[in-house]
Amino acid sequence: MRWIWIDKFTQFESGRRAVAVKNVTRAEEHLHDHFPAWPVMPPSLIIEGVAQTAGILVGEARAFGMNVILAKIRSATFTDYAVPGDTLSYEVEIETLDDHGATTRGVVRRGQEEIARVDLMFSHVDGAVHAGLPRHNFVFTGTFTDLVRSFRPAPPGSGGGDS
Amino acid sequence: MTATREEVLAKVRGVLVEALGVDDDEITPEATLEGDLGAESIDFLDIVFRLEKAFAIKVNKVELFPDEILNNPDYVEDGKMTAEGVSKLKAAMPHADFREFEKDPQIERIRDLFTVATIVNYVELKLKAA
């Protein structure tokens, strides 16, 4: 099971930028304890959501042919809390992309209000080269790629299938 | 106009402050990236990306950090880099100062080749070639 921290993509421009939304709900179990009587979405999970948004954007830019691993949080600043009932948008853009990896810039908004900035770095990992890693693509399974299915052209003759 | 060495150093300093979260005054030309500034392996990719942006140059990671020589067991004998390995590394890294390393080419001393000055030298070579 993958722990998915975005609900859907609302914008997706291949190789350039993407926007995903995350609805914060009181039903999420982690909010029951973080904190009792004062549920706040942990910033680490917001970072994870931005990383999933950006990671899928980076992976799609190479047709999901490479494993894309979050390598470094270059910077993360938060100016407000996210609480149940909030709808967050994660707006990310690719800053650099090459064979080694990518850097991305991200803004988290609640409505029009910016509540965080998260800049990340990803590494491209090839299972055929790096010892100890699976040889197949272990990042972009259907769970992730399904999220952007509607934004991608269907492979010829597939009727819109996914890997 | 060609950037002076001081101008290049100032920009490299900015890159390393952001990439490594160190203080500006820690970044002397002699400071080693790993030993003195606490860089980890993944930081090298970050440094590459930031150098590209700061100087508008294309940085080949393998050129700056030639892993295929650095991590090649064929060039290691009794914990030291072989003469052939040193020779290949010198050819691959004209931007590094090998004088100290050559005196005692212990493998664990390879990391000391990667100083702030090494990066400044590399950028200067790139800017001259552009």
Interface residues (C-beta under 8 A of the other chain):
Chain A: A71 K72 R74 S75 E95 T96 H100 G101 T103 M121 S123
Chain B: E18 A19 I42 D43 L45 D46 V48 F49 E52 K53 K61
